[in-house]
Amino acid sequence: MKRYIGLEDMSHINCASVLRVIQSSGGISRKQISDITGLSWGGMTKIVNKLMEHEYIVEEKNGAFAGNGRTPGLLRVNTKKHLAAGAYINHTGLRAWVTDFSGGLQKTYFRENHFRNREELLENILSFFEMIFQDDKNEEIQAVGIAMQGRVDSEKGISIHFPECENWRDVPLVSILKERFHTEIYLEHDPDCMLFFEMESMDAENVILLRIDQSIGMAVALGGAILRGTGILELPHSIVIPGGKPCKCGLRGCLEAYIAPCMQDGKIQKQALEEMVSPLAVAIYNSICMFHAEAVILTGDLMKYHGMFEGRLLLELHKMQKDTRTAIRFSEDTETAVKGAALIAARQAVNAIRL
């Protein structure tokens, strides 16, 4: 049966569209909103009034006068109401940002993450979220995005596997958190959150991101959209040196076998770093060819030391790339996962608005 979009559905869509425009602008006039969205002046005004009534936006006078003598106001996201949060769950720590809908930072949280099994890790996560939601100001949180290490099923809200955690299998993390905190929760693979944040400031549409620490995570954007699917980008156990170093997975020559030894107990291992460069270059080049990437972003804990191997890595890639040059960027920003998770939460909250 064909489904028709009713007037109420269209109103919700238009409200979200207008708020997204205001969200990304930093300050915008009513005329600019009408021009960008294509809405009539009357329709746009009705939506703006609804958004102001529900305190999603505020109007600031800019001091200039329009031709009719009225002082034109700039519409901005209300930074005091309707918050979003991003959380990053990895095996070393739990981190969270609370932001307004424009991405403005309100507060940060951090806690170390020591665990031996499923029960201890889950208790760490729940107590961390309790700390966030017990803060009085955070009663305005409407959505939480989670950047999760390991394998996840974003559609089902399941954490399939978490590194170094005994018996953590197919944990329905989203439903557990929603039941406890009565807030919309969105679970994502941590490299996807990192790439989502990075894409906000990039013109390129085909982009690869590699998160490199003691393992390697991968995210890919094609045509400006992040490629999603459980277990579809398993780069750590791709063979880069046939018959090479033994890997814990039982194969030989996996990329992870060359990445994992580079950092031990938080200390860089120079010999392992030297041995890692050529296999990493092979993996990057093969990924560039597969996805026709315009840019590759290298991030993660190992990038704190990129000065020790950047020159050699770029030289190896230069030898492989004959006709084209893909931009390679090294990022030392350790907050991109939590920033991306917060941004995803804010976008989802805006899309869910019903006025």
Residue, then its C-alpha position, 0 to 999 in steps of 0.5 A: m500500500k502506498r504511503y502518503i506524507g500528510l500535512e502533519d508529517m510535512s510540518h515535522i519535516n519542515c521544522a527539522s529542516v529549519l532547525r538544521v539550517i539554524q544549527s549549522s549557521g551560527g546566526i541567520s536571518r529569517k530571509q536567509i532561512s526562507d531563501i535556503t529552505g524554499l519555504s514561503w515567508g508565512g510558512m517559515t515564520k510559523i515554524v520559527n515561532k514554534l521553535m521559539e515557543h518551545e525554546y529551541i531557538v532564540e533571537e538576537k538583535n544585531g543593531a542594524f535596521a531593515g528598510n521597513g525600520r524594523t531591527p532584523g534579528l539573527l536566529r540562533v540555537n538556544t544554548k541553555k535548553h535541549l542538550a545532546a551528549g556524546a560518550y566514548i567507550n574504550h578499553t582505557g577510559l570513558r569520556a563524555w561531552v554534553t553540548d547544545f544543539s549547535g555543538g557548543l560544549q557545556k561540560t566534559y566527563f572522564r573516568e578510567n575504565h578498569f574491568r575484567n569481565r562483562e559484569e564489571l564493564l557494564e557496571n562501569i558504563l552504567s555508573f558513568f552514565e549515572m554521573i552524567f544524568q545526576d548533574d542537574k543541568n543535564e536534565e535537558i539531554q534529549a539524545v546520547g550518541i555513543a562511540m564504541q570500541g569493538r564491533v557493533d550493530s548500530e541498527k540493533g543497538i548491540s555491542i557485539h564484541f569489546p576488546e579485552c573483555e571476557n564474555w562480552r558478546d551481543v550486549p543490547l547496550v542501547s536498550i539497557l541504557k534507554e530503560r535506565f535513563h529514558t533518553e534516546i541512545y544511538l550506538e556507533h562504531d568509534p571510527d564512524c564517529m571520528l569520520f562523521f566529525e571530520m567530514e564536517s570541515m572537509d570538501a572531499e566526499n570519498v574519505i578513509l579514516l584509520r584509527i590506529d592504536q594497539s589495533i586498527g579501526m576503519a571508517v569510509a565515506l563514499g559520496g559524502a555518506i559514511l559506509r555502514g554495516t557490521g563487520i564490513l571493514e575488517l582491515p586489522h586482519s587483512i594480509v599485508i605481508p604474505g607469510g609474515k609475522p604471526c597474528k593472534c588470530g592464527l594467520r600470518g602477515c595481518l596488519e594488526a600483527y605489525i600495529a600491535p607491538c608499536m605501543q607497549d604499556g603506553k611506551i613507543q617501541k622504535q623497532a616495531l614502529e620501523e617494521m610497521v611502516s611498509p605494511l601500513a603503507v600497503a594497507i593504505y594504498n590498497s584502501i585508496c584503490m578500493f574506495h577511490a579516496e580523495a583523502v586519508i585521515l590517520t588518527g588514534d594514540l599512535m599518531k602522537y608519534h607520527g613525526m617518527f614515521e611520517g616521512r617514511l610512510l609518505l615516501e612508501l606511498h609516493k612510490m606506489q601512487k604513480d599518477t594521482r596523489t591522495a591527501i594524507r592527514f595525521s590527526e593528533d586530536t584525541e577527542t574526535a570520537v566523542k565530538g562525533a558522537a555528540l554531533i550525531a546525537a544532536r542531529q538525531a534529536v533535531n530530526a526527531i522534533r515533533l511540534 
